[in-house]
Amino acid sequence: MTEPEKRALAVRVALLLLFGGWPASWGQKLDRGEEIFRSACAACHGWDARGQDRSQVGFEQPLPDFTDCNFATREAAADWVTVVRRGGPARGFSEIMPAFGEALTREQIESVVNYLRGFCAEPSWPRGELNLPRPFFTTKAFPEDETVVTNAIHATGSPALLSHWVYEKRVSARNQVEISLPFRFLNPATGRWRGGVGDLALGYKRVIAHSLNTGSILSASVEAVLPTGDPARGFGGGVTVFEPFLAWGQLFPSEGFLQVQAGFELPTRTRDAPRAAFWRAALGRGFFQQGGDGRYWAPMVEFLADREFETGARVVWDVVPQLHVTLSRRHHIRANVGLRIPANQTAGRPVQVLFYLLWDRFDGGLTEGW
Ligand code: HEC
């Protein structure tokens, strides 16, 4: 055992003795978040919650800075409660972060987590609770650092595989930029497969309003879809399209949620593509395994509507039932499976089997946190 490891062990043993040996009534007195933090957490996390000096704690593992809003607002309180109750490894973090589930009551843990929340003093950062599970089509209102690869396979009609790569980058409290590129592999009537790149899209999103009290978040976005694909071969629309839209996320009690997106498709040349309006909604509910500490599942159903501005055009509807699930312990790698089912105007609109893999890059590397 190296010297820092020994010291880390000594800290942990001291804590264990401290908490393990405490009479329950004594622990109960510590009901204020601040007191709990000072006696149980500050030795490692520092009085100012920026992380105690490495030479003091005797381990190399970097400590988080809870005053850094960019870090401290990302996770929902429930995730921190899990880490404090069950220890770092419960969410794929270092085992140096001890488990306090035996030493502290749930109320005490919630109040110390609440106290930790106070260290980020800038209200412009929307809280992680408002970061709802990502549906296939309805854009989230929350600004993200996610990479998502979505695949769609035609289950009816002529065979095709569509793959859509999205890279989102949060640039500040409220702002996010994104780039996305679709790939298509088609097997038209000729029977020969061919592949190609579709239309590249650039996007910008800004959070307009958010409130944890009401459980709401509203964003405005604009996307520019550039004609990088070859429409003659079946890839891309052949015209630049601007898509301004609003996205709204709403939490309900018992882990229920609704996400809504509505906007316009405005091609620069209406000769090649009609103007259209679209609106989408995703209704879902989250379920945690192991009383909140385990995997997170979210069954959702999306309703997609698109209407061209031409006279006589009808609203085209799709229904998309889907199941979203966390794969990694840290919940930063997630998957979603579903079906896109045309609900009307079904001619030439195949049923699609959908699947995505999502990586929240801020929470860790692809191989971390399992
Ligand atoms: C023995 C040292 C130690 C003590 C005591 C300790 N922590 Fe930690 N804690 C850590 C370390 C180290 C990490 C970082 C783990 C990682 O990044 O892998 C951590 C991480 C965390 C995180 C996770 C942050 C994230 O990245 O999402 C939370 C929340 C947390 N601690 C809260 C607390 C609270 C509350 C207490 C007191 C009840 C406490 N810790 C006591 C060492 C400690």
Residues whose N, C-alpha, C, O or C-beta is under 5 A from the ligand:
A	BS01	HEC	V11 A40 C41 C44 Q61 P62 L63 P64 W80 V83 V84 G88 F93 S94 I96 M97 P98 F100 V112
